[in-house]
Each structure stands twice: as C-alpha cells, then as structure tokens.
C-alpha cells in the first residue's frame, strides 16, 4: 500500500508518494507554504490520478489530451519523465527520470494504483 509523506522544509512543505516497497514514485509539483495547501494537493492527486489520460509527448504528432492528464516527456538528459496535471492544468505531481519509456509508464501505473487509497504521513509522525 502506498503512502504520501509530507516533509517540513525551511521554506514550507513537500510531498512524495511512496509505493509499498518504499520507493518514491512521484513528488509534489511545488514547495507548499502551508500544511493545508500541501494536503489539498494530495487530495487533488488522489482524485485526478485514477481518471487522468496519458499524453505521450515523445511520439511525433501525439494527440493532445484533456486535463487531468499524465504527460510523458523527455528531459534534457534524454530520460523519460511524467507529470500529472490537474483539471486546471496545474502540475500536481512529477516523476524521477527513467532510462526506458516502459519504466516511465510503470511509474504512472503505480501512481494510479497507489494514490487513491494512500495514507498520509505528516511530518511529526515520521
């Protein structure tokens, strides 16, 4: 079972979604100024991930999908990454870099599977 882990930083709060094995599968799109805004972002990820389409921007002439959606793209290092965009187009989660596209797609599948039921671990609980 996955879990969202909230961390307090000097500038606010960050979030990461971890799979049952403890691997980080996605991080929040920003540093949040308040704990409440961080929790709101988690709720948005839980709600949007299961219904998000997948837009593969690494394919020439790809079809643009409506929000919410996962976007697969390549970074400057040539690795595959995904970002989850909410209905309003805001980036609410991002991934690490993957060497292969199937691994990136597995990461998306893991977010879809883990996010909706994931527990939330607040900073003082760690």
Buried (B, 14 or more C-beta within 10 A) or exposed (E): EBBBBBBBEEEBBBBBBBBEEEEEBBBBBBBBEEBEBBBEBBEBBBBBBEEBEBBBEEEEEEEEBEBBBBBBBBEEEEBBBBBBBBBEEBEBBBBBBBEEBEBBBEBBEBBBBBBBEBEBBBBEEE
